Amino acid sequence: MPSLRTDCTASQTEPPIRFGRLDQKPIVAEFNGGEISSDAGLLLIGQID
């Protein structure tokens, strides 16, 4: 299986993704965390969903 490589840099800024509100608190995903796990955010979204 070939390796998939992506080119992500700190200069790439994407607007946050807004999922609505939960108990009057906004649910927002931002991708400016630097070097972090790619799994943890999906676990949180799965629990909210």
PQR file with spaces between the fields and no chain letter, atoms N, CA, C, O and H, PARSE charges and radii, in Angstrom:
ATOM       1  N    MET     1       0.851   -1.178    0.000 -0.4000 1.5000
ATOM       2  CA   MET     1       0.000    0.000    0.000 -0.0000 2.0000
ATOM       3  C    MET     1       0.896    1.240    0.000  0.5500 1.7000
ATOM       4  O    MET     1       1.777    1.345    0.854 -0.5500 1.4000
ATOM       5  N    PRO     2       0.706    2.170   -0.915 -0.5600 1.5000
ATOM       6  CA   PRO     2       1.555    3.358   -0.965  0.2800 2.0000
ATOM       7  C    PRO     2       1.271    4.294    0.204  0.5500 1.7000
ATOM       8  O    PRO     2       0.156    4.351    0.722 -0.5500 1.4000
ATOM       9  N    SER     3       2.284    5.007    0.596 -0.4000 1.5000
ATOM      10  CA   SER     3       2.148    5.978    1.680 -0.0000 2.0000
ATOM      11  C    SER     3       1.490    7.246    1.145  0.5500 1.7000
ATOM      12  O    SER     3       1.843    7.721    0.065 -0.5500 1.4000
ATOM      13  H    SER     3       3.190    4.960    0.175  0.4000 1.0000
ATOM      14  N    LEU     4       0.542    7.789    1.890 -0.4000 1.5000
ATOM      15  CA   LEU     4      -0.100    9.047    1.527 -0.0000 2.0000
ATOM      16  C    LEU     4       0.523   10.164    2.337  0.5500 1.7000
ATOM      17  O    LEU     4       0.603   10.070    3.562 -0.5500 1.4000
ATOM      18  H    LEU     4       0.256    7.403    2.767  0.4000 1.0000
ATOM      19  N    ARG     5       0.961   11.207    1.680 -0.4000 1.5000
ATOM      20  CA   ARG     5       1.606   12.317    2.364 -0.0000 2.0000
ATOM      21  C    ARG     5       0.821   13.590    2.102  0.5500 1.7000
ATOM      22  O    ARG     5       0.412   13.855    0.971 -0.5500 1.4000
ATOM      23  H    ARG     5       0.896   11.283    0.685  0.4000 1.0000
ATOM      24  N    THR     6       0.614   14.367    3.134 -0.4000 1.5000
ATOM      25  CA   THR     6      -0.040   15.667    2.980 -0.0000 2.0000
ATOM      26  C    THR     6       0.933   16.754    3.386  0.5500 1.7000
ATOM      27  O    THR     6       1.778   16.543    4.256 -0.5500 1.4000
ATOM      28  H    THR     6       0.946   14.153    4.053  0.4000 1.0000
ATOM      29  N    ASP     7       0.823   17.880    2.783 -0.4000 1.5000
ATOM      30  CA   ASP     7       1.684   19.022    3.111 -0.0000 2.0000
ATOM      31  C    ASP     7       0.870   20.032    3.901  0.5500 1.7000
ATOM      32  O    ASP     7       0.122   20.824    3.327 -0.5500 1.4000
ATOM      33  H    ASP     7       0.137   18.052    2.076  0.4000 1.0000
ATOM      34  N    CYS     8       1.016   20.002    5.207 -0.4000 1.5000
ATOM      35  CA   CYS     8       0.322   20.923    6.092 -0.0000 2.0000
ATOM      36  C    CYS     8       1.351   21.839    6.732  0.5500 1.7000
ATOM      37  O    CYS     8       2.376   21.379    7.233 -0.5500 1.4000
ATOM      38  H    CYS     8       1.623   19.359    5.673  0.4000 1.0000
ATOM      39  N    THR     9       1.082   23.104    6.714 -0.4000 1.5000
ATOM      40  CA   THR     9       1.986   24.063    7.346 -0.0000 2.0000
ATOM      41  C    THR     9       1.189   24.992    8.244  0.5500 1.7000
ATOM      42  O    THR     9      -0.031   25.101    8.126 -0.5500 1.4000
ATOM      43  H    THR     9       0.249   23.479    6.307  0.4000 1.0000
ATOM      44  N    ALA    10       1.893   25.651    9.134 -0.4000 1.5000
ATOM      45  CA   ALA    10       1.240   26.575   10.056 -0.0000 2.0000
ATOM      46  C    ALA    10       0.645   27.766    9.317  0.5500 1.7000
ATOM      47  O    ALA    10      -0.249   28.429    9.843 -0.5500 1.4000
ATOM      48  H    ALA    10       2.884   25.563    9.230  0.4000 1.0000
ATOM      49  N    SER    11       1.120   28.049    8.115 -0.4000 1.5000
ATOM      50  CA   SER    11       0.605   29.203    7.388 -0.0000 2.0000
ATOM      51  C    SER    11      -0.753   28.915    6.738  0.5500 1.7000
ATOM      52  O    SER    11      -1.441   29.841    6.308 -0.5500 1.4000
ATOM      53  H    SER    11       1.846   27.510    7.688  0.4000 1.0000
ATOM      54  N    GLN    12      -1.141   27.636    6.664 -0.4000 1.5000
ATOM      55  CA   GLN    12      -2.445   27.314    6.100 -0.0000 2.0000
ATOM      56  C    GLN    12      -3.498   27.524    7.175  0.5500 1.7000
ATOM      57  O    GLN    12      -3.497   26.835    8.195 -0.5500 1.4000
ATOM      58  H    GLN    12      -0.582   26.884    7.013  0.4000 1.0000
ATOM      59  N    THR    13      -4.380   28.456    6.952 -0.4000 1.5000
ATOM      60  CA   THR    13      -5.433   28.716    7.936 -0.0000 2.0000
ATOM      61  C    THR    13      -6.783   28.461    7.286  0.5500 1.7000
ATOM      62  O    THR    13      -7.086   28.991    6.217 -0.5500 1.4000
ATOM      63  H    THR    13      -4.381   29.016    6.124  0.4000 1.0000
ATOM      64  N    GLU    14      -7.560   27.666    7.927 -0.4000 1.5000
ATOM      65  CA   GLU    14      -8.902   27.352    7.467 -0.0000 2.0000
ATOM      66  C    GLU    14      -9.878   27.982    8.453  0.5500 1.7000
ATOM      67  O    GLU    14      -9.584   28.089    9.643 -0.5500 1.4000
ATOM      68  H    GLU    14      -7.313   27.235    8.795  0.4000 1.0000
ATOM      69  N    PRO    15     -11.022   28.393    7.962 -0.5600 1.5000
ATOM      70  CA   PRO    15     -12.023   28.911    8.900  0.2800 2.0000
ATOM      71  C    PRO    15     -12.527   27.783    9.795  0.5500 1.7000
ATOM      72  O    PRO    15     -12.545   26.627    9.371 -0.5500 1.4000
ATOM      73  N    PRO    16     -12.931   28.093   11.011 -0.5600 1.5000
ATOM      74  CA   PRO    16     -13.443   27.046   11.904  0.2800 2.0000
ATOM      75  C    PRO    16     -14.742   26.457   11.365  0.5500 1.7000
ATOM      76  O    PRO    16     -15.484   27.120   10.640 -0.5500 1.4000
ATOM      77  N    ILE    17     -15.005   25.207   11.727 -0.4000 1.5000
ATOM      78  CA   ILE    17     -16.248   24.544   11.366 -0.0000 2.0000
ATOM      79  C    ILE    17     -17.171   24.615   12.570  0.5500 1.7000
ATOM      80  O    ILE    17     -16.799   24.202   13.668 -0.5500 1.4000
ATOM      81  H    ILE    17     -14.402   24.668   12.315  0.4000 1.0000
ATOM      82  N    ARG    18     -18.350   25.129   12.371 -0.4000 1.5000
ATOM      83  CA   ARG    18     -19.296   25.299   13.474 -0.0000 2.0000
ATOM      84  C    ARG    18     -20.386   24.229   13.372  0.5500 1.7000
ATOM      85  O    ARG    18     -20.998   24.050   12.319 -0.5500 1.4000
ATOM      86  H    ARG    18     -18.653   25.464   11.479  0.4000 1.0000
ATOM      87  N    PHE    19     -20.620   23.521   14.483 -0.4000 1.5000
ATOM      88  CA   PHE    19     -21.579   22.427   14.519 -0.0000 2.0000
ATOM      89  C    PHE    19     -22.858   22.780   15.251  0.5500 1.7000
ATOM      90  O    PHE    19     -23.702   21.909   15.461 -0.5500 1.4000
ATOM      91  H    PHE    19     -20.124   23.667   15.338  0.4000 1.0000
ATOM      92  N    GLY    20     -23.020   24.012   15.638 -0.4000 1.5000
ATOM      93  CA   GLY    20     -24.215   24.403   16.382 -0.0000 2.0000
ATOM      94  C    GLY    20     -23.881   24.604   17.848  0.5500 1.7000
ATOM      95  O    GLY    20     -22.757   24.963   18.200 -0.5500 1.4000
ATOM      96  H    GLY    20     -22.334   24.719   15.467  0.4000 1.0000
ATOM      97  N    ARG    21     -24.877   24.365   18.704 -0.4000 1.5000
ATOM      98  CA   ARG    21     -24.703   24.606   20.140 -0.0000 2.0000
ATOM      99  C    ARG    21     -25.149   23.382   20.933  0.5500 1.7000
ATOM     100  O    ARG    21     -26.008   22.615   20.499 -0.5500 1.4000
ATOM     101  H    ARG    21     -25.790   24.073   18.418  0.4000 1.0000
ATOM     102  N    LEU    22     -24.548   23.223   22.096 -0.4000 1.5000
ATOM     103  CA   LEU    22     -24.917   22.175   23.036 -0.0000 2.0000
ATOM     104  C    LEU    22     -24.956   22.808   24.413  0.5500 1.7000
ATOM     105  O    LEU    22     -23.933   23.279   24.911 -0.5500 1.4000
ATOM     106  H    LEU    22     -23.850   23.846   22.449  0.4000 1.0000
ATOM     107  N    ASP    23     -26.126   22.824   25.030 -0.4000 1.5000
ATOM     108  CA   ASP    23     -26.303   23.492   26.331 -0.0000 2.0000
ATOM     109  C    ASP    23     -25.807   24.933   26.289  0.5500 1.7000
ATOM     110  O    ASP    23     -25.089   25.374   27.186 -0.5500 1.4000
ATOM     111  H    ASP    23     -26.956   22.442   24.626  0.4000 1.0000
ATOM     112  N    GLN    24     -26.186   25.653   25.262 -0.4000 1.5000
ATOM     113  CA   GLN    24     -25.847   27.065   25.078 -0.0000 2.0000
ATOM     114  C    GLN    24     -24.364   27.327   24.829  0.5500 1.7000
ATOM     115  O    GLN    24     -23.934   28.480   24.867 -0.5500 1.4000
ATOM     116  H    GLN    24     -26.769   25.295   24.533  0.4000 1.0000
ATOM     117  N    LYS    25     -23.570   26.280   24.574 -0.4000 1.5000
ATOM     118  CA   LYS    25     -22.140   26.448   24.282 -0.0000 2.0000
ATOM     119  C    LYS    25     -21.902   26.060   22.824  0.5500 1.7000
ATOM     120  O    LYS    25     -22.399   25.032   22.364 -0.5500 1.4000
ATOM     121  H    LYS    25     -23.919   25.343   24.543  0.4000 1.0000
ATOM     122  N    PRO    26     -21.141   26.884   22.098 -0.5600 1.5000
ATOM     123  CA   PRO    26     -20.891   26.555   20.694  0.2800 2.0000
ATOM     124  C    PRO    26     -19.948   25.359   20.565  0.5500 1.7000
ATOM     125  O    PRO    26     -19.025   25.192   21.362 -0.5500 1.4000
ATOM     126  N    ILE    27     -20.197   24.530   19.544 -0.4000 1.5000
ATOM     127  CA   ILE    27     -19.319   23.410   19.216 -0.0000 2.0000
ATOM     128  C    ILE    27     -18.561   23.823   17.958  0.5500 1.7000
ATOM     129  O    ILE    27     -19.157   23.967   16.890 -0.5500 1.4000
ATOM     130  H    ILE    27     -20.947   24.666   18.897  0.4000 1.0000
ATOM     131  N    VAL    28     -17.248   24.014   18.082 -0.4000 1.5000
ATOM     132  CA   VAL    28     -16.432   24.542   16.989 -0.0000 2.0000
ATOM     133  C    VAL    28     -15.209   23.656   16.818  0.5500 1.7000
ATOM     134  O    VAL    28     -14.570   23.276   17.800 -0.5500 1.4000
ATOM     135  H    VAL    28     -16.764   23.897   18.949  0.4000 1.0000
ATOM     136  N    ALA    29     -14.879   23.324   15.564 -0.4000 1.5000
ATOM     137  CA   ALA    29     -13.655   22.580   15.251 -0.0000 2.0000
ATOM     138  C    ALA    29     -12.689   23.525   14.544  0.5500 1.7000
ATOM     139  O    ALA    29     -13.030   24.127   13.525 -0.5500 1.4000
ATOM     140  H    ALA    29     -15.397   23.633   14.766  0.4000 1.0000
ATOM     141  N    GLU    30     -11.486   23.649   15.092 -0.4000 1.5000
ATOM     142  CA   GLU    30     -10.442   24.452   14.472 -0.0000 2.0000
ATOM     143  C    GLU    30      -9.235   23.552   14.264  0.5500 1.7000
ATOM     144  O    GLU    30      -8.969   22.665   15.075 -0.5500 1.4000
ATOM     145  H    GLU    30     -11.210   23.160   15.919  0.4000 1.0000
ATOM     146  N    PHE    31      -8.520   23.772   13.202 -0.4000 1.5000
ATOM     147  CA   PHE    31      -7.408   22.901   12.848 -0.0000 2.0000
ATOM     148  C    PHE    31      -6.086   23.655   12.947  0.5500 1.7000
ATOM     149  O    PHE    31      -5.291   23.651   12.008 -0.5500 1.4000
ATOM     150  H    PHE    31      -8.736   24.493   12.543  0.4000 1.0000
ATOM     151  N    ASN    32      -5.859   24.292   14.075 -0.4000 1.5000
ATOM     152  CA   ASN    32      -4.638   25.069   14.283 -0.0000 2.0000
ATOM     153  C    ASN    32      -3.876   24.562   15.507  0.5500 1.7000
ATOM     154  O    ASN    32      -3.227   25.347   16.197 -0.5500 1.4000
ATOM     155  H    ASN    32      -6.505   24.295   14.838  0.4000 1.0000
ATOM     156  N    GLY    33      -3.948   23.269   15.782 -0.4000 1.5000
ATOM     157  CA   GLY    33      -3.368   22.714   16.992 -0.0000 2.0000
ATOM     158  C    GLY    33      -1.913   22.296   16.885  0.5500 1.7000
ATOM     159  O    GLY    33      -1.335   21.832   17.868 -0.5500 1.4000
ATOM     160  H    GLY    33      -4.476   22.630   15.222  0.4000 1.0000
ATOM     161  N    GLY    34      -1.307   22.446   15.716 -0.4000 1.5000
ATOM     162  CA   GLY    34       0.075   22.007   15.579 -0.0000 2.0000
ATOM     163  C    GLY    34       0.153   20.501   15.470  0.5500 1.7000
ATOM     164  O    GLY    34      -0.699   19.883   14.831 -0.5500 1.4000
ATOM     165  H    GLY    34      -1.776   22.822   14.917  0.4000 1.0000
ATOM     166  N    GLU    35       1.150   19.903   16.077 -0.4000 1.5000
ATOM     167  CA   GLU    35       1.328   18.457   16.015 -0.0000 2.0000
ATOM     168  C    GLU    35       0.532   17.786   17.121  0.5500 1.7000
ATOM     169  O    GLU    35       0.953   17.753   18.277 -0.5500 1.4000
ATOM     170  H    GLU    35       1.842   20.404   16.596  0.4000 1.0000
ATOM     171  N    ILE    36      -0.624   17.252   16.751 -0.4000 1.5000
ATOM     172  CA   ILE    36      -1.497   16.592   17.705 -0.0000 2.0000
ATOM     173  C    ILE    36      -2.037   15.314   17.073  0.5500 1.7000
ATOM     174  O    ILE    36      -1.847   15.079   15.880 -0.5500 1.4000
ATOM     175  H    ILE    36      -0.966   17.279   15.812  0.4000 1.0000
ATOM     176  N    SER    37      -2.694   14.508   17.855 -0.4000 1.5000
ATOM     177  CA   SER    37      -3.309   13.275   17.355 -0.0000 2.0000
ATOM     178  C    SER    37      -4.455   13.615   16.409  0.5500 1.7000
ATOM     179  O    SER    37      -5.186   14.579   16.634 -0.5500 1.4000
ATOM     180  H    SER    37      -2.848   14.699   18.825  0.4000 1.0000
ATOM     181  N    SER    38      -4.606   12.839   15.372 -0.4000 1.5000
ATOM     182  CA   SER    38      -5.701   13.092   14.436 -0.0000 2.0000
ATOM     183  C    SER    38      -6.967   12.360   14.837  0.5500 1.7000
ATOM     184  O    SER    38      -7.993   12.534   14.178 -0.5500 1.4000
ATOM     185  H    SER    38      -4.012   12.055   15.189  0.4000 1.0000
ATOM     186  N    ASP    39      -6.947   11.556   15.880 -0.4000 1.5000
ATOM     187  CA   ASP    39      -8.104   10.750   16.264 -0.0000 2.0000
ATOM     188  C    ASP    39      -9.001   11.409   17.317  0.5500 1.7000
ATOM     189  O    ASP    39     -10.216   11.212   17.298 -0.5500 1.4000
ATOM     190  H    ASP    39      -6.114   11.415   16.415  0.4000 1.0000
ATOM     191  N    ALA    40      -8.429   12.174   18.217 -0.4000 1.5000
ATOM     192  CA   ALA    40      -9.169   12.636   19.392 -0.0000 2.0000
ATOM     193  C    ALA    40     -10.389   13.491   19.032  0.5500 1.7000
ATOM     194  O    ALA    40     -11.428   13.367   19.680 -0.5500 1.4000
ATOM     195  H    ALA    40      -7.442   12.334   18.232  0.4000 1.0000
ATOM     196  N    GLY    41     -10.293   14.334   18.041 -0.4000 1.5000
ATOM     197  CA   GLY    41     -11.417   15.176   17.673 -0.0000 2.0000
ATOM     198  C    GLY    41     -12.601   14.370   17.184  0.5500 1.7000
ATOM     199  O    GLY    41     -13.747   14.706   17.485 -0.5500 1.4000
ATOM     200  H    GLY    41      -9.449   14.436   17.514  0.4000 1.0000
ATOM     201  N    LEU    42     -12.339   13.295   16.423 -0.4000 1.5000
ATOM     202  CA   LEU    42     -13.439   12.470   15.940 -0.0000 2.0000
ATOM     203  C    LEU    42     -14.107   11.707   17.068  0.5500 1.7000
ATOM     204  O    LEU    42     -15.310   11.455   17.007 -0.5500 1.4000
ATOM     205  H    LEU    42     -11.408   13.022   16.179  0.4000 1.0000
ATOM     206  N    LEU    43     -13.364   11.337   18.090 -0.4000 1.5000
ATOM     207  CA   LEU    43     -13.975   10.687   19.248 -0.0000 2.0000
ATOM     208  C    LEU    43     -14.948   11.633   19.937  0.5500 1.7000
ATOM     209  O    LEU    43     -16.036   11.222   20.342 -0.5500 1.4000
ATOM     210  H    LEU    43     -12.387   11.542   18.140  0.4000 1.0000
ATOM     211  N    LEU    44     -14.561   12.897   20.071 -0.4000 1.5000
ATOM     212  CA   LEU    44     -15.431   13.884   20.696 -0.0000 2.0000
ATOM     213  C    LEU    44     -16.676   14.115   19.856  0.5500 1.7000
ATOM     214  O    LEU    44     -17.786   14.140   20.388 -0.5500 1.4000
ATOM     215  H    LEU    44     -13.678   13.230   19.743  0.4000 1.0000
ATOM     216  N    ILE    45     -16.509   14.283   18.561 -0.4000 1.5000
ATOM     217  CA   ILE    45     -17.651   14.504   17.681 -0.0000 2.0000
ATOM     218  C    ILE    45     -18.579   13.289   17.698  0.5500 1.7000
ATOM     219  O    ILE    45     -19.799   13.445   17.656 -0.5500 1.4000
ATOM     220  H    ILE    45     -15.607   14.262   18.129  0.4000 1.0000
ATOM     221  N    GLY    46     -18.017   12.088   17.758 -0.4000 1.5000
ATOM     222  CA   GLY    46     -18.838   10.882   17.841 -0.0000 2.0000
ATOM     223  C    GLY    46     -19.693   10.850   19.103  0.5500 1.7000
ATOM     224  O    GLY    46     -20.846   10.421   19.067 -0.5500 1.4000
ATOM     225  H    GLY    46     -17.026   11.961   17.792  0.4000 1.0000
ATOM     226  N    GLN    47     -19.127   11.302   20.215 -0.4000 1.5000
ATOM     227  CA   GLN    47     -19.885   11.340   21.463 -0.0000 2.0000
ATOM     228  C    GLN    47     -20.991   12.373   21.418  0.5500 1.7000
ATOM     229  O    GLN    47     -22.079   12.141   21.945 -0.5500 1.4000
ATOM     230  H    GLN    47     -18.190   11.650   20.245  0.4000 1.0000
ATOM     231  N    ILE    48     -20.727   13.518   20.792 -0.4000 1.5000
ATOM     232  CA   ILE    48     -21.732   14.574   20.679 -0.0000 2.0000
ATOM     233  C    ILE    48     -22.855   14.142   19.763  0.5500 1.7000
ATOM     234  O    ILE    48     -24.028   14.402   20.031 -0.5500 1.4000
ATOM     235  H    ILE    48     -19.843   13.706   20.364  0.4000 1.0000
ATOM     236  N    ASP    49     -22.481   13.474   18.668 -0.4000 1.5000
ATOM     237  CA   ASP    49     -23.477   13.044   17.685 -0.0000 2.0000
ATOM     238  C    ASP    49     -24.381   12.003   18.308  0.5500 1.7000
ATOM     239  O    ASP    49     -25.294   11.505   17.650 -0.5500 1.4000
ATOM     240  H    ASP    49     -21.528   13.263   18.450  0.4000 1.0000
